Amino acid sequence: MPQHASRSVYIRPIGFALGPQSEEGDTVRLAGGMIYAHRFAVIVRENGSVTERRTCSPAMMPDTLERLPEDLAAEAALQWSNLTLAHPPLELGERTIRLDQPQVMGILNVTPDSFSDGGAFLDDPEVGRAHAAQMLEAGAALIDIGGESTRPGAQAVLEQDEIARILPAVEYTATMGGAVSIDTRRAEVMQAALDAGASLVNDVSALRYDPRAPELVAARGCPVVLMHAGDGTDLHQKAGESAVFNVFDALRTIRDDAVAAGIAPERIVLDPGIGFGKQVADNLALINALPLFHALGHPLLLGASRKRMIGALSHEAPVEKRLGGSIALALAGMNAGVQMLRVHDVAETVQARNVWRGLRDAALTDFADLPA
C-alpha cells in the first residue's frame, strides 16, 4: 500500500442527499446503491492522531486530493473510486443476490447456548425447518446457519459436534430452495456445509482462526464474509482507542491477506463486527461511520440484531425485547448504504426495508415539478 507506515488517509462521506437533483447533481451514489452523498471529509492520520481534515463536495474532490502528500495520493484515489464502485450480484448456487439495495440475511442458530435463541432450533429439526421456511417466506435473501455460539464466555465446540449440528439445517434449508451461508470458523465445517448445499462462508474470525480456511475458501470459489473481531482466536479482544480507524485498517489488512491467499476480491464481503471486542461507544461510532467502509471497495454486512448495546441504551432490555432497537440499527445500516443486514427478526426488518426503499424511490421524483 503506497502509504508511509505512520501516516494514513481516509475518505468519509459525511453529508447525504435524497437524490442527485437536490444538490444540482453534485453527489455520488455510494457503492451503486440507494444512498447519495454530497459532502466528504478527507482525513489524514499520523502516528494514530488526526493531523488534517478537509471537507469537500464531489466537484471539489480532485483539487482536495491534489493537495494531499504524495505518499497518500494513490490510496486516496483508490478510496474515492471505491466509494462509487457498484458491486456485482452474489451468485449463491441457483440464487442471485443483488447488491444495489439492502438484503436481509436471516439467522438460524442450531446451538444450545447462543445469546438470543440458543437451543430453540437444535433439538427438533422440524422446528428449525419451520423457522427457516418462515424467514424465507418473509423475504430473507439467505439463511445464515451457525453451530457454535460466539458470545463472550461460550464453550468451545468440537468440529464433529459442530458439523452434526449444522448439517441437517443446511440440508433442509437448501432443499427448500433457500440460499445458505455457513457461520463457522473451522475449515472442516465449511467444507461439510458447502458440500451439503451452503454457498457462502461467514467467518467471524475472518479466516484467521483455522489456517486451512483461506485455502479452502479460495479453492471452492465461494463468497466469504470477513468480520473484524479481536485477533481471530480471542474474538472479544478489545478494539482499543480510535475504533473506527482501527477497524478500517484491520479490515483492509484482512482483505489483503484473503486476496493474497487466492480469494477473488469480488467474492469478499466485509463486516465491522459490531459487539465483538467493542464497547457501546465503539459500536455507536462504527455505526455512525459505516459509509466510510465503502472506501474499502467491498459489499458491507451489518450484524447488530438484538446485540447487547441495544439493552445498554434501553434500560437493560432483555434479548427478547430488543426488536425496536434492532430495527433502528438496521435502518441506520440502510441509510449508510450497507448491502446486507444479518437479523433475527426477518419479517419486521423486511417490512422496514420495503418502506425505506419506497421512500428512497419516491425521493428521486420529489423535485420533478421544479423549474430546470
C-alpha positions as CSV (number, residue, x, y, z in Angstrom):
1,M,0.0,0.0,0.0
2,P,1.5,3.4,-1.0
3,Q,1.4,4.9,2.5
4,H,4.1,5.8,5.0
5,A,3.9,3.3,7.9
6,S,2.8,6.0,10.3
7,R,0.6,8.0,8.0
8,S,-2.8,7.1,6.5
9,V,-5.7,8.6,4.7
10,Y,-9.5,8.1,4.9
11,I,-12.3,9.5,2.8
12,R,-15.5,9.5,4.9
13,P,-18.9,10.5,3.5
14,I,-20.5,13.0,6.0
15,G,-23.3,14.7,4.1
16,F,-26.2,12.9,2.3
17,A,-28.9,13.8,-0.1
18,L,-32.3,12.3,-1.1
19,G,-31.2,12.3,-4.7
20,P,-28.7,14.0,-7.0
21,Q,-31.2,16.6,-8.1
22,S,-31.4,18.1,-4.5
23,E,-27.7,19.0,-4.9
24,E,-27.8,20.0,-8.5
25,G,-26.0,16.8,-9.5
26,D,-23.1,17.3,-7.2
27,T,-23.4,13.9,-5.5
28,V,-22.1,10.4,-5.8
29,R,-24.1,7.2,-5.5
30,L,-22.5,5.2,-2.7
31,A,-21.5,1.7,-3.8
32,G,-24.1,1.7,-6.6
33,G,-26.9,1.6,-4.0
34,M,-29.7,3.9,-3.0
35,I,-27.8,6.4,-0.9
36,Y,-26.4,9.6,-2.4
37,A,-23.5,11.5,-0.7
38,H,-22.7,15.2,-1.4
39,R,-20.1,16.0,1.3
40,F,-16.9,14.2,2.3
41,A,-14.2,14.5,4.9
42,V,-10.7,13.7,3.7
43,I,-8.8,12.8,6.9
44,V,-5.1,12.3,7.4
45,R,-3.7,10.4,10.5
46,E,-0.1,10.3,11.6
47,N,1.0,8.0,14.4
48,G,-2.5,7.4,15.4
49,S,-3.7,11.0,15.6
50,V,-5.7,13.1,13.1
51,T,-3.4,15.8,11.7
52,E,-5.5,17.1,8.9
53,R,-9.2,17.1,7.9
54,R,-10.7,18.8,4.9
55,T,-14.3,18.7,3.7
56,C,-15.4,19.0,0.1
57,S,-18.1,18.1,-2.4
58,P,-17.6,15.7,-5.3
59,A,-16.9,18.7,-7.6
60,M,-14.1,19.8,-5.2
61,M,-12.6,16.4,-4.6
62,P,-10.0,16.4,-7.4
63,D,-8.5,19.6,-6.0
64,T,-8.6,18.3,-2.5
65,L,-6.8,15.1,-3.5
66,E,-4.1,17.0,-5.3
67,R,-3.2,18.8,-2.1
68,L,-2.5,15.5,-0.2
69,P,1.0,14.4,0.4
70,E,2.4,12.4,-2.4
71,D,2.7,9.1,-0.4
72,L,-1.1,9.2,0.3
73,A,-2.3,10.2,-3.2
74,A,-2.7,6.7,-4.7
75,E,-4.6,5.3,-1.6
76,A,-6.9,8.3,-1.6
77,A,-7.6,8.0,-5.3
78,L,-8.4,4.3,-4.8
79,Q,-10.8,5.1,-1.9
80,W,-12.6,7.8,-3.9
81,S,-13.0,5.3,-6.7
82,N,-14.2,2.6,-4.3
83,L,-16.9,4.8,-2.8
84,T,-18.8,4.7,-6.2
85,L,-18.0,1.1,-7.1
86,A,-21.2,-0.8,-7.9
87,H,-20.9,-4.4,-6.8
88,P,-22.0,-7.3,-9.0
89,P,-24.7,-9.6,-7.6
90,L,-23.6,-12.5,-5.3
91,E,-24.1,-15.8,-7.1
92,L,-25.2,-18.3,-4.4
93,G,-25.9,-21.6,-6.1
94,E,-29.1,-21.1,-8.1
95,R,-29.9,-17.9,-6.2
96,T,-28.7,-14.4,-7.3
97,I,-28.5,-11.8,-4.6
98,R,-28.5,-8.2,-5.9
99,L,-26.4,-5.7,-4.1
100,D,-28.0,-2.5,-5.4
101,Q,-30.4,-2.4,-2.4
102,P,-30.3,-3.8,1.2
103,Q,-30.8,-7.5,1.5
104,V,-31.8,-9.4,4.7
105,M,-29.9,-12.4,6.0
106,G,-31.9,-14.5,8.5
107,I,-30.2,-16.1,11.5
108,L,-30.7,-19.8,12.3
109,N,-28.6,-20.8,15.3
110,V,-28.5,-24.6,15.9
111,T,-26.7,-24.2,19.2
112,P,-27.6,-24.8,22.9
113,D,-26.1,-21.5,24.1
114,S,-26.3,-18.7,21.6
115,F,-27.1,-15.4,23.3
116,S,-30.6,-14.9,21.7
117,D,-32.2,-18.2,20.6
118,G,-29.8,-20.9,21.9
119,G,-31.5,-24.3,22.0
120,A,-34.6,-23.2,20.2
121,F,-33.8,-24.9,16.9
122,L,-31.2,-27.5,17.8
123,D,-33.1,-30.5,19.3
124,D,-36.1,-30.6,17.0
125,P,-35.2,-30.3,13.2
126,E,-38.8,-29.7,12.4
127,V,-38.9,-26.6,14.5
128,G,-35.8,-25.3,12.7
129,R,-37.2,-26.3,9.3
130,A,-40.4,-24.3,10.1
131,H,-38.4,-21.3,11.2
132,A,-36.2,-21.3,8.1
133,A,-39.2,-21.6,5.9
134,Q,-40.9,-18.7,7.7
135,M,-37.8,-16.5,7.2
136,L,-37.6,-17.3,3.5
137,E,-41.3,-16.7,3.1
138,A,-40.9,-13.4,4.9
139,G,-38.3,-12.2,2.4
140,A,-34.9,-13.3,3.6
141,A,-32.4,-13.4,0.8
142,L,-30.4,-16.1,2.5
143,I,-30.3,-18.0,5.8
144,D,-27.1,-17.9,7.9
145,I,-26.7,-21.2,9.9
146,G,-24.3,-21.5,12.8
147,G,-23.5,-24.3,15.2
148,E,-21.1,-22.5,17.6
149,S,-22.0,-19.7,19.9
150,T,-19.6,-16.7,19.7
151,R,-21.0,-14.9,22.7
152,P,-18.4,-13.9,25.4
153,G,-17.6,-16.9,27.6
154,A,-19.2,-19.5,25.2
155,Q,-17.8,-23.1,25.4
156,A,-15.6,-24.3,22.6
157,V,-17.2,-26.9,20.3
158,L,-15.5,-29.9,18.6
159,E,-15.5,-29.8,14.8
160,Q,-17.5,-33.0,14.5
161,D,-20.1,-31.8,17.0
162,E,-20.5,-28.5,15.1
163,I,-20.9,-30.5,11.8
164,A,-23.5,-32.7,13.4
165,R,-25.4,-29.6,14.5
166,I,-25.4,-27.7,11.2
167,L,-25.7,-30.4,8.5
168,P,-29.5,-31.1,9.0
169,A,-30.2,-27.3,9.0
170,V,-28.1,-26.7,5.9
171,E,-29.7,-29.6,4.1
172,Y,-33.4,-28.8,4.8
173,T,-32.8,-25.1,4.1
174,A,-31.1,-25.8,0.8
175,T,-33.9,-28.3,-0.1
176,M,-36.4,-25.5,0.3
177,G,-34.5,-23.6,-2.3
178,G,-33.1,-21.1,0.1
179,A,-29.6,-19.7,-0.3
180,V,-27.5,-20.8,2.7
181,S,-24.4,-19.3,4.4
182,I,-22.5,-21.1,7.0
183,D,-21.4,-19.3,10.1
184,T,-18.2,-21.0,11.2
185,R,-14.5,-20.5,11.9
186,R,-13.5,-24.1,11.0
187,A,-12.4,-25.3,7.6
188,E,-13.8,-28.8,8.1
189,V,-17.2,-27.4,9.0
190,M,-17.1,-25.0,6.0
191,Q,-16.4,-27.9,3.7
192,A,-19.1,-30.1,5.1
193,A,-21.6,-27.3,4.8
194,L,-20.6,-26.3,1.3
195,D,-20.9,-30.0,0.2
196,A,-24.4,-30.1,1.8
197,G,-25.7,-27.0,-0.1
198,A,-24.3,-23.9,1.5
199,S,-22.9,-21.3,-0.9
200,L,-21.4,-18.6,1.3
201,V,-18.9,-18.7,4.2
202,N,-19.5,-16.3,7.1
203,D,-16.4,-16.4,9.3
204,V,-16.4,-14.2,12.4
205,S,-12.6,-14.7,12.6
206,A,-12.0,-13.5,9.1
207,L,-10.3,-16.8,8.1
208,R,-7.7,-16.3,10.9
209,Y,-8.8,-19.0,13.3
210,D,-8.2,-22.0,11.2
211,P,-5.1,-21.9,8.9
212,R,-6.8,-24.3,6.5
213,A,-9.7,-21.9,5.9
214,P,-8.2,-19.4,3.4
215,E,-7.1,-22.2,1.0
216,L,-10.4,-23.9,1.3
217,V,-12.4,-20.8,0.5
218,A,-10.1,-19.9,-2.4
219,A,-10.4,-23.4,-3.8
220,R,-14.2,-23.5,-3.6
221,G,-14.6,-20.1,-5.1
222,C,-17.5,-19.2,-2.9
223,P,-18.2,-15.7,-1.5
224,V,-17.0,-15.1,2.0
225,V,-17.8,-12.6,4.8
226,L,-14.8,-11.4,6.7
227,M,-15.6,-9.9,10.0
228,H,-13.5,-7.8,12.4
229,A,-13.2,-9.5,15.8
230,G,-10.2,-9.4,18.2
231,D,-7.2,-11.4,16.9
232,G,-9.1,-14.3,15.3
233,T,-8.8,-16.5,18.4
234,D,-10.0,-14.2,21.1
235,L,-13.0,-12.8,19.3
236,H,-13.7,-10.3,22.1
237,Q,-10.2,-8.8,22.4
238,K,-10.7,-5.0,22.8
239,A,-10.6,-2.9,19.7
240,G,-8.8,-0.1,21.6
241,E,-9.0,3.7,21.0
242,S,-10.0,5.1,17.6
243,A,-12.2,2.1,16.9
244,V,-13.4,3.4,13.5
245,F,-9.9,3.9,12.1
246,N,-8.5,0.8,13.7
247,V,-11.3,-1.4,12.4
248,F,-11.0,0.2,8.9
249,D,-7.2,-0.5,8.9
250,A,-7.7,-4.0,10.2
251,L,-10.4,-4.9,7.6
252,R,-8.1,-3.6,4.9
253,T,-5.3,-5.9,6.1
254,I,-7.7,-8.9,6.5
255,R,-8.9,-8.3,2.9
256,D,-5.4,-8.1,1.6
257,D,-4.5,-11.4,3.3
258,A,-7.6,-13.1,1.8
259,V,-6.7,-11.8,-1.7
260,A,-3.1,-13.0,-1.3
261,A,-4.5,-16.4,-0.4
262,G,-6.2,-16.6,-3.8
263,I,-9.7,-15.4,-2.9
264,A,-11.2,-13.2,-5.6
265,P,-11.8,-9.6,-4.4
266,E,-15.3,-9.6,-5.9
267,R,-16.3,-12.5,-3.6
268,I,-15.4,-10.7,-0.4
269,V,-17.9,-9.1,1.9
270,L,-16.7,-7.1,4.9
271,D,-18.3,-6.8,8.4
272,P,-17.1,-4.3,11.1
273,G,-18.1,-6.8,13.8
274,I,-20.5,-4.9,16.0
275,G,-20.2,-6.1,19.6
276,F,-17.0,-8.1,19.1
277,G,-14.3,-6.6,21.3
278,K,-16.1,-3.2,21.3
279,Q,-17.6,-1.0,24.0
280,V,-21.0,0.6,23.4
281,A,-19.3,3.9,22.4
282,D,-17.2,1.9,19.9
283,N,-20.3,0.3,18.4
284,L,-22.1,3.6,18.1
285,A,-19.1,5.2,16.5
286,L,-18.8,2.4,14.0
287,I,-22.4,2.5,13.0
288,N,-22.3,6.3,12.5
289,A,-19.2,5.8,10.4
290,L,-20.5,2.9,8.3
291,P,-20.4,4.9,5.0
292,L,-16.6,5.2,5.4
293,F,-16.2,1.5,5.0
294,H,-17.4,1.6,1.3
295,A,-14.0,3.1,0.7
296,L,-12.6,-0.4,1.1
297,G,-14.3,-1.4,-2.1
298,H,-16.4,-4.4,-1.0
299,P,-20.1,-5.0,0.0
300,L,-20.8,-4.5,3.7
301,L,-22.7,-6.7,6.1
302,L,-24.1,-5.3,9.4
303,G,-24.9,-7.7,12.2
304,A,-26.4,-5.7,15.1
305,S,-29.6,-7.5,15.7
306,R,-30.5,-7.9,19.4
307,K,-27.0,-7.0,20.4
308,R,-26.1,-6.0,24.0
309,M,-25.7,-2.4,23.0
310,I,-29.4,-2.2,22.5
311,G,-30.0,-3.3,26.1
312,A,-27.4,-0.9,27.3
313,L,-29.2,2.0,25.7
314,S,-32.7,0.8,26.7
315,H,-32.7,0.2,30.5
316,E,-31.1,-3.2,30.1
317,A,-33.9,-4.5,28.0
318,P,-33.6,-8.3,27.7
319,V,-32.8,-10.0,24.4
320,E,-36.4,-10.8,23.6
321,K,-37.4,-7.2,23.9
322,R,-34.9,-5.6,21.6
323,L,-36.9,-5.5,18.3
324,G,-37.3,-1.7,18.3
325,G,-33.6,-1.2,18.8
326,S,-32.7,-3.8,16.2
327,I,-34.9,-2.1,13.6
328,A,-33.4,1.3,14.4
329,L,-29.9,-0.1,13.8
330,A,-31.0,-1.9,10.6
331,L,-32.3,1.4,9.3
332,A,-29.0,3.1,10.3
333,G,-27.3,0.5,8.1
334,M,-29.7,1.1,5.2
335,N,-29.1,4.8,5.4
336,A,-25.3,4.1,5.3
337,G,-25.7,2.0,2.1
338,V,-25.0,-1.3,3.8
339,Q,-25.8,-4.2,1.4
340,M,-26.7,-6.9,3.8
341,L,-28.4,-7.0,7.2
342,R,-28.0,-10.1,9.4
343,V,-31.1,-10.2,11.6
344,H,-33.2,-12.5,13.9
345,D,-36.5,-10.7,13.1
346,V,-36.8,-11.1,9.4
347,A,-40.4,-10.2,8.7
348,E,-40.2,-7.0,10.7
349,T,-36.8,-6.0,9.1
350,V,-38.0,-6.8,5.6
351,Q,-41.1,-4.6,6.1
352,A,-38.9,-1.8,7.4
353,R,-36.7,-2.2,4.4
354,N,-39.6,-2.2,2.0
355,V,-41.0,1.1,3.4
356,W,-37.5,2.6,3.5
357,R,-37.0,1.6,-0.2
358,G,-40.3,3.2,-1.1
359,L,-39.2,6.4,0.5
360,R,-35.9,6.4,-1.3
361,D,-37.6,5.7,-4.7
362,A,-40.1,8.4,-4.2
363,A,-37.4,10.9,-3.3
364,L,-35.9,10.7,-6.8
365,T,-39.0,12.4,-8.1
366,D,-39.6,14.9,-5.3
367,F,-38.1,17.7,-7.4
368,A,-39.7,16.8,-10.7
369,D,-42.0,19.8,-10.7
370,L,-39.3,22.3,-10.0
371,P,-38.1,24.5,-12.9
372,A,-34.9,23.4,-14.6
